[in-house]
Amino acid sequence: VKADVLNSPSQPPATSSGNRSHFFSGTVILPTSEQPTDMYTASGSHSKQAMLMRMEHLFDEIEARLLQSTAPESEMFLLIANAGEGVGDGSQSYSHSADGKVRLASKPVVIGDALPIPQKCPEAVQQLLEAALAHHNLGSFEESLKFLEAANIQLVDIQFRAKEKERELAADSKLKSKAAAVSLSEQAVANASMYFDLEMYIVLCKGNVYQSCGDDEQSMLHYMEGYSKADDRKDKDWEIICLNSIGLLAFYNLRYDVAALCFNSVCEYRLKNYGEECAETATAWNNEACCLYCLGKRGEARLRFEKAWHGLSASLGHRAPRTVTTWKNLEKARRSHAPLQLQNAADQKESLRMRPDADRLLLGGNFVIQAIPPPGGGGRKKKKGGAGGKKKKK
């Protein structure tokens, strides 16, 4: 399948189900840059500044949508509202830009989701997706986008042929029985679910490719496209995956407040559905802690890093890459965190509970030990002649 290539970006994709997206037209939007740019030292042209302004509008839109589902009395809302109290306390090097964003010289590492190709996938589409992933890993971003668009077109063609076949079977006089109608309906539902999973996977892969090559605007548009599709379909799993990707992009663009809201939604969903022992829940805790660390909430970040490290150690082992990354983040938070004496009672209790030797600690208030002085007043008697030593010969 041959896809058309444009040298200039076209109109952004529609984010609602009512408008027809241009993803099915076979058009590949080439990235605006060949490699990621340094967001700390970049002083771009007018087009770069315009792109950054559009990105800010997109982040504000996501923030507004997440704030509607966040309770004002929730812990994350209060932490973000009071963010920045610990920033610039001298524990690390900071710099402030013209837009007022705090830029840390060193910050913890967030962990993204690793999505495999959906299990139910036509062979032709699977081959194209594997080729796209291979080109992405090799750094051939344009070729990867072409294979992804070809896989999308192939999927649309398979979906069209399947619907035509369903119409023929429904019109067949031999399939007028009730059992055959139920079987045909179940098959149609299964096919629709498979097509939706593959469509969402392709959209997220495109967003990852654009993010890898530094075109954050197109990456954000694809993530929001997937988020809107999942929201329209009421598919919470894909919605959370898209939110996690948006949170990663917001974190790298120094919008730690937006990233914290995204990761908080991911953490609440996975904690409710997967439990505390799941590695995905621990990964969400790590990402949430990274945002709080950059917002100046070092105590809260350290507690979440400890929970994430213990969860990943129990589920994946101490040598797993995600566990090692979380451990390094925890060490960074420990070095920059206030001493135990300066923490409040709630932080002390939570921090002690996460220690590996918590079952051997004696928790309580003041301990009084009865002490009796030694007999005779104690202490050694000094020798005559001051501090002692050999006498000098005359």
C-alpha positions in Angstrom: 0.0 0.0 0.0 1.5 3.4 -1.0 0.9 6.4 1.2 1.1 10.0 0.1 3.8 12.2 1.9 3.4 15.9 2.6 6.4 18.2 3.3 4.3 20.6 5.3 1.9 19.9 8.2 -1.7 19.7 7.3 -4.7 20.6 9.4 -4.7 19.0 12.9 -6.9 16.0 13.4 -10.4 16.3 14.7 -10.7 15.4 18.4 -14.4 14.5 18.3 -16.1 11.5 16.9 -18.5 13.6 14.8 -15.7 14.9 12.5 -14.0 12.6 10.1 -10.3 12.3 11.0 -7.7 12.6 8.2 -5.9 9.5 9.5 -7.8 7.3 7.0 -6.8 9.4 4.0 -3.4 7.9 3.7 -1.6 11.2 4.4 1.7 11.1 6.3 2.6 14.3 8.1 6.4 14.5 8.2 7.9 15.7 11.5 9.0 19.3 11.7 12.4 18.4 13.2 14.9 15.6 12.7 15.8 15.1 16.3 14.6 16.1 19.8 15.4 19.7 20.8 16.8 20.8 24.1 13.9 22.3 25.9 16.2 24.0 28.4 18.4 26.0 26.1 16.2 26.3 23.0 15.6 29.9 21.8 13.7 29.2 18.6 12.2 31.3 15.8 8.7 32.7 15.6 7.4 29.3 14.3 8.9 27.6 17.4 7.3 30.1 19.7 4.0 29.7 18.0 4.2 25.9 18.4 5.0 26.3 22.1 1.9 28.6 22.5 -0.3 26.0 20.8 1.1 23.3 23.1 0.2 25.4 26.1 -3.4 25.7 24.9 -3.5 21.9 24.4 -2.2 21.3 28.0 -4.7 23.8 29.3 -7.5 21.9 27.6 -6.4 18.6 29.2 -6.0 20.3 32.6 -9.5 21.7 32.4 -10.9 18.3 31.6 -9.0 16.6 34.4 -10.0 19.2 37.0 -13.6 18.5 36.3 -13.2 14.9 37.5 -10.9 15.8 40.4 -12.5 16.6 43.8 -11.3 19.9 45.3 -10.7 18.3 48.6 -8.5 15.5 47.1 -4.8 15.2 48.2 -3.4 15.8 44.7 -5.5 18.9 44.2 -4.3 20.4 47.4 -0.7 19.5 46.7 -0.8 21.2 43.3 -2.5 24.2 44.7 0.3 24.6 47.3 3.1 23.6 45.0 6.4 25.4 44.8 7.0 25.9 48.6 10.1 23.8 48.6 11.5 25.0 45.3 14.7 27.0 45.5 15.6 26.0 49.0 19.2 25.5 48.1 19.2 21.8 47.9 19.5 21.8 44.1 20.3 24.1 41.3 17.3 25.9 39.7 16.8 28.3 36.8 13.7 30.3 35.9 12.7 31.1 32.3 10.8 34.0 31.0 7.6 32.0 31.1 8.0 31.4 34.9 8.7 27.7 34.6 11.1 26.2 37.1 13.8 24.2 35.5 15.8 21.8 37.5 19.4 20.9 36.8 18.6 17.3 37.7 15.2 15.6 38.1 13.9 12.1 38.5 13.0 9.8 35.6 9.4 8.9 34.6 8.5 5.5 33.2 6.3 5.0 30.2 4.0 2.1 29.2 5.3 -0.7 27.0 2.5 -1.7 24.7 2.8 -4.9 22.7 1.0 -5.4 19.4 -2.6 -6.5 20.2 -2.9 -10.3 20.3 -5.8 -10.4 17.8 -4.4 -8.8 14.7 -4.6 -9.7 11.0 -1.3 -11.0 9.7 -0.9 -8.3 7.0 -1.4 -5.5 9.6 0.9 -7.2 12.1 3.8 -7.4 9.5 3.4 -3.7 8.8 3.3 -2.8 12.5 6.5 -4.8 13.2 8.3 -3.1 10.3 7.2 0.3 11.7 8.5 -0.6 15.2 11.8 -1.7 13.7 12.3 1.5 11.8 11.3 3.5 15.0 14.0 1.7 17.0 16.6 2.4 14.2 15.7 6.1 14.2 14.1 6.1 10.7 11.1 8.1 11.8 9.7 8.9 8.4 9.8 5.3 7.3 8.1 4.3 10.6 5.3 6.8 10.0 4.8 5.5 6.4 4.5 1.9 7.6 2.1 2.9 10.4 -0.1 4.7 7.9 0.1 1.7 5.5 -1.1 -0.5 8.4 -3.9 1.9 9.1 -5.1 1.8 5.5 -4.8 -2.0 5.5 -6.9 -2.2 8.6 -9.6 0.0 7.1 -9.7 -2.2 4.0 -10.0 -5.4 6.1 -12.7 -3.8 8.1 -14.6 -2.7 5.0 -14.4 -6.3 3.5 -15.6 -7.8 6.8 -18.7 -5.6 6.9 -19.5 -6.5 3.3 -19.3 -10.2 4.2 -21.5 -9.6 7.2 -24.2 -8.0 5.0 -24.0 -11.0 2.6 -24.4 -13.5 5.4 -27.2 -11.5 7.0 -29.1 -11.5 3.7 -28.6 -15.2 3.1 -31.7 -17.2 3.5 -29.9 -20.0 5.2 -29.0 -17.9 8.2 -32.4 -16.7 9.3 -32.5 -18.9 12.4 -32.1 -17.3 15.8 -28.9 -19.1 16.7 -27.2 -18.1 13.5 -28.2 -14.4 14.1 -26.8 -14.5 17.6 -23.6 -16.0 16.4 -23.3 -13.4 13.6 -23.9 -10.6 16.1 -21.3 -11.9 18.5 -18.7 -12.1 15.7 -19.5 -8.5 14.7 -18.9 -7.3 18.2 -15.6 -9.2 18.5 -14.4 -7.7 15.2 -15.4 -4.2 16.2 -13.4 -4.6 19.4 -10.4 -5.9 17.5 -10.5 -3.0 15.0 -10.8 -0.4 17.8 -7.8 -1.9 19.7 -5.7 -1.8 16.5 -6.8 1.7 15.6 -5.9 3.0 19.1 -2.5 1.2 19.0 -1.6 2.8 15.7 -2.6 6.3 16.9 -0.4 5.9 20.0 2.5 4.5 17.9 2.3 7.6 15.7 2.3 9.8 18.8 5.4 8.0 20.1 7.2 8.4 16.8 6.5 12.2 16.7 7.6 12.5 20.3 10.9 10.6 19.6 11.8 13.0 16.7 10.9 16.1 18.7 7.6 17.1 17.1 5.7 17.5 20.4 2.7 19.2 18.8 1.8 16.4 16.5 2.5 13.9 19.3 0.1 15.7 21.6 -2.6 15.9 18.9 -2.4 12.1 18.3 -2.6 11.4 22.1 -5.6 13.7 22.4 -7.1 12.0 19.3 -6.8 8.6 21.0 -8.0 10.0 24.4 -11.2 11.4 22.7 -11.9 8.2 20.9 -11.5 6.1 24.1 -13.7 8.6 25.9 -16.4 8.4 23.3 -16.3 4.6 23.4 -16.2 4.5 27.2 -13.1 2.4 27.1 -11.3 3.2 30.3 -8.2 1.1 29.7 -7.3 2.9 26.5 -8.2 6.3 28.1 -5.8 5.7 30.9 -3.0 4.6 28.5 -3.5 7.9 26.6 -3.5 9.9 29.8 -0.2 8.3 30.8 1.3 9.3 27.4 0.0 12.8 27.8 1.5 13.0 31.3 4.9 12.0 30.0 4.7 14.7 27.3 3.6 17.3 29.8 6.4 16.3 32.2 9.1 16.7 29.5 7.6 20.1 28.6 7.9 21.3 32.2 4.1 21.3 32.8 4.4 19.3 36.0 1.0 20.3 37.3 -0.7 18.8 34.2 1.5 15.7 34.4 0.6 15.3 38.1 -3.1 15.3 37.3 -2.7 12.8 34.5 -0.6 10.4 36.6 -2.9 10.8 39.6 -5.8 9.6 37.4 -3.7 6.7 36.1 -2.7 5.8 39.7 -6.2 5.8 41.1 -7.6 3.6 38.2 -4.8 1.0 38.4 -4.9 0.9 42.2 -8.6 0.2 42.1 -8.5 -2.4 39.3 -5.1 -4.0 39.6 -4.2 -3.6 43.3 -1.1 -2.5 45.2 1.0 -5.5 44.2 0.8 -4.8 40.5 3.9 -3.4 38.7 1.8 -1.0 36.7 0.4 0.6 39.9 3.9 1.0 41.3 5.0 2.6 38.0 2.2 5.1 38.3 3.3 5.9 41.9 6.8 6.5 40.5 5.6 8.9 37.8 3.3 10.7 40.3 6.3 11.1 42.7 8.4 12.6 39.9 5.9 15.4 39.4 5.6 16.1 43.1 9.4 16.2 43.3 9.6 18.8 40.6 6.8 20.8 42.2 8.8 21.1 45.4 6.9 18.5 47.4 9.9 16.4 48.3 8.4 14.7 51.4 5.3 13.5 49.5 7.5 12.5 46.5 9.8 10.4 48.8 6.9 8.5 50.3 5.6 7.6 46.8 9.0 6.6 45.6 9.3 4.2 48.6 6.0 2.7 47.8 6.9 2.3 44.1 10.3 0.7 44.9 8.8 -1.8 47.3 6.0 -2.7 44.9 8.4 -3.1 41.9 10.9 -5.1 44.0 8.1 -7.5 45.1 6.6 -8.0 41.6 9.6 -7.7 39.2 12.7 -8.2 41.4 15.5 -5.8 42.5 17.4 -6.0 39.2 14.5 -5.2 36.8 15.1 -1.9 34.9 12.0 -0.3 36.3 13.0 -1.2 39.8 16.5 0.2 39.3 15.1 3.4 37.9 12.8 3.8 40.8 15.6 3.1 43.3 17.7 5.9 41.7 14.7 8.3 42.0 14.3 7.3 45.6 18.0 8.0 46.4 17.7 11.4 44.7 14.6 12.2 46.8 16.3 11.1 50.0 19.3 13.3 49.4 17.1 16.4 48.8 14.5 15.6 51.5 14.4 17.3 54.9 15.8 15.4 57.9 13.4 13.2 59.9 13.2 15.7 62.7 11.7 18.4 60.4 8.9 16.2 59.1 5.4 16.3 60.5 3.9 13.4 62.4 2.0 12.0 59.4 5.1 11.9 57.2 7.1 10.3 59.9 4.5 7.6 60.5 4.2 6.8 56.7 7.9 6.8 56.2 8.5 4.4 59.1 5.8 2.1 57.8 7.5 1.8 54.5 10.9 0.7 56.0 11.8 -2.9 55.4 12.5 -3.4 59.1 9.3 -1.8 60.3 8.3 -5.0 62.2 11.4 -4.7 64.4 11.0 -1.0 65.3 9.9 0.1 68.7 7.4 2.9 68.0 6.4 5.1 70.9 7.1 8.3 72.7 9.8 9.0 75.3 11.7 6.1 76.8 13.0 6.5 80.4 15.9 4.3 81.4 16.8 4.1 85.1 20.5 4.8 85.5 22.5 4.5 88.8 25.8 6.3 89.1 28.9 4.2 89.8 30.1 3.9 93.4 32.7 6.3 94.7 31.7 9.1 92.5 33.1 7.5 89.4 35.8 8.7 87.2 39.6 8.4 87.4 41.6 10.3 89.9 44.2 12.5 88.3 47.8 11.9 89.1 49.7 14.5 91.0 51.7 16.8 88.9 49.1 17.9 86.4 48.6 15.9 83.3 51.3 13.4 84.2 54.1 12.2 82.0 57.8 11.8 82.5 59.7 14.4 84.5 62.4 16.2 82.8 65.9 15.6 84.1 67.8 18.6 85.3 
